[in-house]
Amino acid sequence: MPPVTPSPAAHPAVVRPRAYADAVVTGTEPGGRVGVVTLVHGSRELLALQHRSLVAQSRRPDHYAVVAMDDRGIMAAEVDGLRRDVLHLRSADGRLPLAAAINVGVDYLLVRGCEVLVSLDPRCVAGPDLVAAYSDALAADPWRLWTGPVVERCLVPGGTGVGDQSARADGGAAPGWPAPGERAHLEDAESITTWSFAVSARAWKRTGGFCEEYRGEGSAVTDFVRRAGLCGSGLGAVGSALTHRQVAPSPVTPVDHRDDVERNARIFHRRWGHWPPHGLAEAERVAWPRSADS
């Protein structure tokens, strides 16, 4: 039997225990102030590399928000004029509150007037034009969810994570992605991942953010993209929004998230009437590293 896809009338409600302030995005237009949010648990060296890559942007973000989950050691800092603000969030049951954390971070950016919202995984070093490329894409099509190519790059311990580490050596397109300077529409909802994506404040408001029933890894992004699609938001790829997934400069121990992935898959099934596309196989893809500096 083919999977059941809910109609817009059967749109599952987003669960957000904290009140959502509609007023913070009233009257905003895409192409304006840009905010970057990242969620962190340990991996402080990797966060420092990401911070420096944002300093080196051709168009710097106006705000950089870091949501630290169960990690009081992550502190606010300023690098060459770009400040990162840190919001601390505790888990209630030992599962990282990833969905709640991105909502907290985005709400923080919305209150500060950001119209372009960029989410980066803490292991990602931003290519030099990532912020500008996402901003331009949302100015052209503010209702679309945009994502960019992620290329694995081994970084040298003690390196900056920017410069030649932030651009493809051949200057060409990442495999399967639009060339730098080009954009394309996407059909596959799984193309949007937590590594790197951007959304306008208006589109975020219309979807209501991430459903906080999901705790720990798995299914929350797929749920968000599915609801955004039912609200009229398509998907798109931005060739110049390149990020490099960092291979940690210090030893890491993968954390087993299979219990979380299974639990969240069951929540997804209850909400949508079918299993998420990758099911438990997603556990291997979303392993969250814990570095030696945690």
C-alpha positions as CSV (number, residue, x, y, z in Angstrom):
1,M,0.0,0.0,0.0
2,P,1.5,3.4,-0.9
3,P,2.2,5.8,1.9
4,V,-0.5,8.2,2.9
5,T,0.3,11.8,2.4
6,P,-1.8,14.2,4.5
7,S,-3.8,16.8,2.7
8,P,-3.5,20.4,3.9
9,A,-6.7,19.9,5.9
10,A,-4.9,17.2,7.8
11,H,-1.9,19.4,8.5
12,P,-0.5,18.2,11.9
13,A,-0.2,21.0,14.4
14,V,3.2,22.2,15.5
15,V,3.9,21.7,19.2
16,R,5.7,24.6,20.8
17,P,5.3,24.9,24.6
18,R,6.8,28.5,24.5
19,A,4.6,31.2,23.2
20,Y,5.4,32.3,19.6
21,A,5.4,36.1,19.2
22,D,3.8,36.9,15.8
23,A,4.7,40.6,16.2
24,V,8.4,40.0,15.9
25,V,8.2,39.3,12.2
26,T,5.4,41.7,11.2
27,G,6.3,43.9,8.3
28,T,9.7,42.3,7.6
29,E,11.1,42.0,4.1
30,P,13.7,39.4,2.8
31,G,17.1,40.7,1.8
32,G,17.5,42.7,4.9
33,R,19.2,41.8,8.2
34,V,20.7,38.4,8.4
35,G,20.9,36.1,11.4
36,V,22.9,32.8,11.7
37,V,21.9,30.2,14.3
38,T,23.8,27.1,15.3
39,L,23.1,24.5,18.0
40,V,26.1,23.3,20.1
41,H,26.9,20.6,22.5
42,G,30.6,20.4,23.1
43,S,32.9,20.7,20.0
44,R,34.2,24.1,21.0
45,E,37.1,24.0,18.6
46,L,34.7,23.4,15.7
47,L,32.5,26.3,16.8
48,A,35.5,28.6,16.9
49,L,36.4,27.6,13.3
50,Q,32.8,28.3,12.2
51,H,32.9,31.7,13.9
52,R,36.0,32.7,12.0
53,S,34.5,31.6,8.7
54,L,31.6,33.9,9.4
55,V,34.0,36.8,10.0
56,A,35.5,36.1,6.6
57,Q,32.2,36.4,4.7
58,S,31.8,38.7,1.7
59,R,28.6,39.8,3.5
60,R,28.8,39.3,7.3
61,P,25.7,38.3,9.2
62,D,24.2,41.0,11.4
63,H,23.6,38.6,14.3
64,Y,25.2,35.2,15.2
65,A,23.2,33.2,17.8
66,V,24.6,30.0,19.4
67,V,22.2,27.8,21.4
68,A,24.3,25.7,23.8
69,M,22.4,22.6,24.9
70,D,23.5,21.1,28.3
71,D,26.8,22.9,28.0
72,R,27.5,25.9,30.3
73,G,31.1,26.0,29.0
74,I,30.1,27.6,25.7
75,M,30.5,31.3,26.2
76,A,29.8,34.5,24.2
77,A,32.7,35.8,22.2
78,E,33.7,38.4,19.7
79,V,36.1,37.8,16.8
80,D,37.2,40.8,14.6
81,G,33.9,42.7,15.3
82,L,31.5,39.8,14.9
83,R,29.9,38.8,18.2
84,R,28.3,35.5,18.9
85,D,25.6,35.5,21.5
86,V,25.0,32.4,23.5
87,L,21.7,31.1,24.8
88,H,21.7,28.2,27.2
89,L,19.1,25.5,27.1
90,R,18.8,22.4,29.4
91,S,17.3,19.1,28.4
92,A,14.5,17.7,30.5
93,D,15.3,14.0,29.9
94,G,18.9,13.7,28.7
95,R,17.9,14.0,25.0
96,L,19.3,17.0,23.3
97,P,16.4,19.4,22.7
98,L,17.4,20.1,19.1
99,A,13.9,21.2,17.8
100,A,13.4,23.5,20.8
101,A,16.9,24.9,20.5
102,I,16.5,26.0,16.9
103,N,13.2,27.6,17.8
104,V,14.8,29.5,20.7
105,G,17.7,30.6,18.4
106,V,15.4,31.8,15.6
107,D,13.1,33.6,18.0
108,Y,16.1,35.4,19.4
109,L,17.1,36.5,15.8
110,L,13.5,37.5,15.0
111,V,13.3,39.8,18.0
112,R,16.4,41.5,16.7
113,G,14.8,42.2,13.3
114,C,16.4,39.5,11.2
115,E,14.5,38.8,8.0
116,V,17.0,36.2,6.6
117,L,17.5,33.2,8.9
118,V,20.4,30.9,8.3
119,S,20.9,27.6,10.2
120,L,24.3,26.0,10.2
121,D,25.5,22.8,11.9
122,P,28.3,23.6,14.3
123,R,30.6,21.3,12.3
124,C,30.2,23.4,9.2
125,V,32.7,26.1,8.1
126,A,30.9,28.6,5.9
127,G,32.2,29.2,2.4
128,P,33.0,32.9,1.8
129,D,29.8,33.8,0.0
130,L,27.3,31.6,1.9
131,V,25.5,34.5,3.7
132,A,25.4,36.7,0.6
133,A,24.1,33.8,-1.5
134,Y,21.3,32.8,0.9
135,S,20.3,36.5,1.3
136,D,20.1,36.9,-2.5
137,A,18.2,33.7,-2.9
138,L,15.6,34.8,-0.3
139,A,15.3,38.2,-1.8
140,A,14.4,36.5,-5.1
141,D,12.1,33.9,-3.6
142,P,11.3,34.5,0.1
143,W,8.8,31.6,0.4
144,R,11.2,28.9,-0.7
145,L,13.4,27.0,1.8
146,W,17.0,27.2,0.5
147,T,19.9,24.8,1.1
148,G,23.5,24.7,-0.2
149,P,26.1,22.0,-0.9
150,V,28.1,20.5,1.9
151,V,31.6,19.2,1.1
152,E,33.6,17.2,3.6
153,R,37.0,18.8,4.3
154,C,39.7,17.6,6.6
155,L,41.0,20.6,8.5
156,V,44.5,20.9,9.9
157,P,44.6,21.2,13.7
158,G,45.1,24.8,14.7
159,G,44.1,26.0,11.2
160,T,41.8,28.9,10.6
161,G,39.1,27.0,8.8
162,V,38.8,29.8,6.2
163,G,40.6,30.9,3.1
164,D,41.5,28.0,0.9
165,Q,39.6,25.7,3.3
166,S,36.4,27.6,2.5
167,A,36.2,27.2,-1.3
168,R,36.5,24.4,-3.7
169,A,40.0,24.1,-5.1
170,D,38.8,24.0,-8.7
171,G,36.2,26.8,-8.3
172,G,33.5,24.5,-9.8
173,A,30.2,23.1,-8.5
174,A,29.9,20.6,-5.8
175,P,28.8,17.2,-7.4
176,G,25.0,17.2,-8.0
177,W,24.6,20.9,-7.1
178,P,24.2,24.1,-9.1
179,A,27.4,25.9,-10.1
180,P,28.5,28.9,-8.0
181,G,26.2,31.9,-8.8
182,E,23.4,29.6,-9.9
183,R,20.2,28.4,-8.2
184,A,17.8,25.5,-8.9
185,H,14.5,24.2,-7.6
186,L,14.4,20.9,-5.7
187,E,11.7,18.2,-5.5
188,D,13.2,16.0,-2.8
189,A,12.3,17.1,0.7
190,E,15.3,15.1,2.0
191,S,17.6,17.6,0.2
192,I,17.1,20.0,3.2
193,T,19.2,18.9,6.1
194,T,20.4,20.4,9.4
195,W,23.9,21.0,7.9
196,S,22.9,24.2,6.1
197,F,19.6,25.9,5.2
198,A,18.0,29.3,5.0
199,V,14.5,30.6,5.4
200,S,12.8,34.0,5.4
201,A,11.2,35.3,8.6
202,R,7.8,35.3,6.8
203,A,8.1,31.6,5.8
204,W,9.3,30.6,9.3
205,K,6.3,32.4,10.8
206,R,3.9,30.6,8.4
207,T,5.2,27.2,9.3
208,G,5.3,27.9,13.0
209,G,8.9,26.6,13.5
210,F,10.0,23.2,14.5
211,C,7.7,20.8,16.4
212,E,9.1,20.3,19.9
213,E,7.6,16.9,20.3
214,Y,10.8,15.7,18.7
215,R,13.7,15.5,21.2
216,G,17.1,14.2,20.2
217,E,18.1,13.3,16.7
218,G,15.9,12.3,13.8
219,S,12.7,13.4,11.8
220,A,12.3,17.0,13.1
221,V,13.7,18.5,9.9
222,T,11.7,16.2,7.6
223,D,8.6,17.2,9.6
224,F,9.4,20.9,9.3
225,V,10.0,20.6,5.5
226,R,6.8,18.7,5.1
227,R,4.7,21.3,6.9
228,A,6.5,24.1,5.0
229,G,5.5,22.4,1.7
230,L,1.9,22.2,2.8
231,C,2.1,25.9,3.6
232,G,3.3,26.6,0.0
233,S,7.0,26.7,0.5
234,G,9.1,25.0,-2.2
235,L,12.7,23.9,-1.9
236,G,15.7,25.3,-3.7
237,A,19.5,24.8,-4.0
238,V,22.0,27.7,-3.9
239,G,25.4,26.8,-5.6
240,S,27.3,29.6,-3.8
241,A,26.0,28.7,-0.3
242,L,28.9,26.3,0.1
243,T,29.8,24.8,3.5
244,H,32.6,22.4,4.5
245,R,31.8,19.8,7.0
246,Q,34.7,19.7,9.4
247,V,36.5,16.6,10.3
248,A,37.2,17.3,13.9
249,P,40.8,18.5,14.7
250,S,40.6,16.6,18.0
251,P,39.6,13.0,18.6
252,V,35.8,12.4,18.6
253,T,33.7,9.6,19.9
254,P,30.4,9.1,18.0
255,V,27.3,9.2,20.2
256,D,24.7,6.5,19.5
257,H,21.4,8.2,18.7
258,R,19.4,5.1,17.6
259,D,17.0,5.3,20.5
260,D,16.2,8.9,19.8
261,V,15.8,8.3,16.0
262,E,13.4,5.4,16.7
263,R,11.3,7.4,19.1
264,N,11.1,10.4,16.8
265,A,10.3,8.1,13.8
266,R,7.3,6.9,15.8
267,I,6.2,10.5,16.5
268,F,6.6,11.3,12.8
269,H,4.4,8.2,11.9
270,R,1.7,9.3,14.4
271,R,1.7,12.8,12.9
272,W,1.9,11.9,9.2
273,G,0.5,8.4,8.8
274,H,3.7,6.9,7.4
275,W,7.4,6.4,8.4
276,P,10.0,9.1,7.7
277,P,11.9,8.3,4.4
278,H,15.0,6.9,6.0
279,G,13.7,5.4,9.1
280,L,16.3,4.0,11.5
281,A,19.0,4.3,8.8
282,E,19.0,8.0,9.7
283,A,20.8,7.1,12.9
284,E,24.1,6.7,11.0
285,R,23.7,10.0,9.2
286,V,23.0,12.2,12.2
287,A,25.6,10.9,14.7
288,W,26.6,13.8,16.9
289,P,30.3,13.8,17.8
290,R,31.6,14.6,21.2
291,S,35.0,16.1,20.9
292,A,37.9,16.0,23.4
293,D,37.3,19.7,24.3
294,S,33.7,19.0,25.4
